[in-house]
Structure formats: C-alpha cells, structure tokens
Amino acid sequence: MKKELTNLQLLVGAIVCIGLVTLSHTVLADEMVHKFKSPSFNGQGISAHYLTIENQEASRKKEFKEAIAALKEEAERDAQNTTLARFIKNLESRIYSQLSRDLVDNLFADGISSASSGIISLEGNTIEYSSDGITVTLKVTDSEGNVTEITIPIGSFGDFSLGTDG
C-alpha cells in the first residue's frame, strides 16, 4: 500500500505541477499591443521626424548646388588655362604695353617733334590727348559717355633721380 500511495502522491504532484504551469501562463499573460515604430504612423514625435527629413533634403540640395558650382568654376579655370587662352592673354598684354609705350613716346619725347594732340579708340573707349608743353591732358570717354580727365605735369614726369638718401 505504501507503494500505491507513493504512486498516488506522484500522480497528484504531477497534476498540481501541470495545473501550476497552466495557471502561471495565464497569470503572466498580458494583452498584445502593437505599436508602430515610425512616427508617421503613431503620431509621437512626428514633428521632429518631419524636421529631420526636411533638414536631410535641404542638406542634399545644398550639396548638389555646391557640387554644380564647383564643377562650373573648374570648367572656367580649365578654359582659362588652355594654351590658346594663355597665348591670347599674353598677346593682349604685349599689345597694350606697346600701345602705352608709343603713347608715352608721342607725348613726352624730348628733342623729338612729338604730336601735341591726338585721338585713340580702344575697345569702345576714346582717348583724346593734348600737350601744351607744360602739361599733358588725357580725356577718356567710355562707351556710355562718361568722361574722365587727367592732367599730368611734364616737368615732373619721368624724373626718377634718386636723392642723397637712397
């Protein structure tokens, strides 16, 4: 009988254990609630979410515009650094230098019968010069009609003698 009682005890113990396990699941169970992670669906933090998206879009647009501007500047630099562009710049510089030298020689030459007046047209500008032996007057008229007049005294022009201090 002792054996039967032990088996009976085991059976009762097993039933109690199964009951406890079953009851514990129902006691620990909770309602299942689904929450969206995206603020677009649940509404929490949605304004911050939209601001973040807007900032990202603005940053991308700004980077795109900066990249386009950098490419344009690079293309302009490349166009200015071609052999032809450098040649044209050098040629223009030499032409202007020679023109300036000829103008100075005509206006300020000593002992040479220099022209006392003249007119030069240069890139839409008109340069009129005249000399009275004491001063040289340059009158520059641009393409819009604006006039600039410069008076240069001949006596001090070209006097580059050094003083005693240098």
KAWO-V629236 format. One record per pair of residues at least 6 apart in sequence whose C-alpha atoms are under 6 Angstrom apart, sorted by the first residue. I is the first residue (numbers start at 1). GAP is how many residues later the second one is. If there is no record, write none. Layout:
[[I	GAP] [I	GAP]]
This chain:
[[36	6] [39	6] [39	7] [106	8] [106	9] [116	14] [116	15] [117	12] [117	13] [118	10] [118	11] [119	8] [119	9] [120	6] [120	7] [124	19] [125	16] [125	17] [125	18] [126	14] [126	15] [127	12] [127	13] [128	10] [128	11] [129	8] [129	9] [130	6] [130	7] [134	20] [135	17] [135	18] [135	19] [136	15] [136	16] [137	13] [137	14] [138	11] [138	12] [139	9] [139	10] [140	7] [140	8] [141	6]]
